[in-house]
Amino acid sequence: MKIIVVGGVALGASAAARSRRLDEEAQIIMFERGPFVSFSNCCLPNHLSGQIETWEELILLSPEILGAFFNIDARVNSEVIRIDKENKEVIVKNNITNEEYTEGYDKLVIGSGADAFVPPFEGLDKIDHFSLKTVPDVKGIVDFINAKNRNI
């Protein structure tokens, strides 16, 4: 049994771990388009406020830990760009190299979440604004704040 999980944060990681508990022999591959799996979404604002000092403290599990403890092949920076239901395949793009490849599956779980929505309003293009959903988002906001503070 080969199980593909699309999405590597809360829902995807939970689905992969649950799949492992249900089938110890299954080959489980989890694809996450970003650089991190299993991070604390709820604590992202706590890093901005200083309650959590470093962004690294937000990371709960790494692909290496998921592999060693759960036998889950967690592939970061790997975006599923197309699903071929008829042939039971996903087409994956490596977001570092831009290479694409195909993985077959017996079962497919989609736990990809949603993109952050910024309502369109007049003047949005004239102000600095951010979405806060991922570790790279919080890192970008902190870097922006630090750069602004250096220029004061």
SULDANOR-V272847 format. One record per residue. N is the residue number from 1. PHI is phi in whole degrees, -180 to 180 (NA if undefined). NEAR is the number of other C-alpha atoms within 8 Angstrom. Layout:
# SULDANOR-V272847
n: <N:N>
phi: <PHI:PHI>
near: <NEAR:NEAR>
This chain:
# SULDANOR-V272847
n: <1:2:3:4:5:6:7:8:9:10:11:12:13:14:15:16:17:18:19:20:21:22:23:24:25:26:27:28:29:30:31:32:33:34:35:36:37:38:39:40:41:42:43:44:45:46:47:48:49:50:51:52:53:54:55:56:57:58:59:60:61:62:63:64:65:66:67:68:69:70:71:72:73:74:75:76:77:78:79:80:81:82:83:84:85:86:87:88:89:90:91:92:93:94:95:96:97:98:99:100:101:102:103:104:105:106:107:108:109:110:111:112:113:114:115:116:117:118:119:120:121:122:123:124:125:126:127:128:129:130:131:132:133:134:135:136:137:138:139:140:141:142:143:144:145:146:147:148:149:150:151:152>
phi: <NA:-117:-113:-106:-117:-97:111:-123:-100:-57:-67:-62:-65:-65:-65:-65:-65:-65:-60:-64:-63:-79:-147:-70:-96:-65:-89:-119:-120:-114:-107:-125:-71:-92:-85:-132:-114:49:-118:-86:-58:-64:-94:-56:-64:-66:-72:-62:-79:95:-65:-113:-66:-119:-66:-62:-69:-79:-79:-95:-135:-109:-56:-66:-67:-61:-70:-69:-94:-119:54:-113:-85:-94:-112:-87:53:-128:-105:-77:-102:-158:-122:-106:-64:-61:-97:53:-137:-118:-104:-115:-111:-77:-75:-93:-97:66:-73:-118:-150:-115:-127:-84:-151:-98:-128:-128:-118:-111:-132:-86:72:-138:-77:-67:-109:-111:-60:-74:-146:-61:93:-57:-73:-103:-125:-77:-148:-141:-108:-126:-138:-132:-62:-59:-61:-66:-62:-64:-67:-63:-61:-62:-62:-63:-65:-64:-66:-68:-90:-83>
near: <8:11:13:13:16:14:15:18:11:8:11:16:13:8:11:13:10:8:9:14:7:6:7:6:6:9:8:14:13:16:16:17:11:9:7:12:16:12:12:9:9:5:9:14:8:9:13:10:7:7:7:11:7:7:11:5:8:12:12:9:9:10:11:7:9:13:11:8:6:9:9:14:10:14:10:13:12:13:12:12:8:7:9:9:6:5:6:10:12:13:13:13:12:11:10:5:5:7:7:8:7:8:8:9:12:9:8:9:10:8:11:9:6:4:4:7:5:5:4:5:5:5:6:9:6:5:6:6:5:6:8:8:9:8:12:6:11:15:9:8:9:9:8:8:8:8:8:8:7:6:5:4>
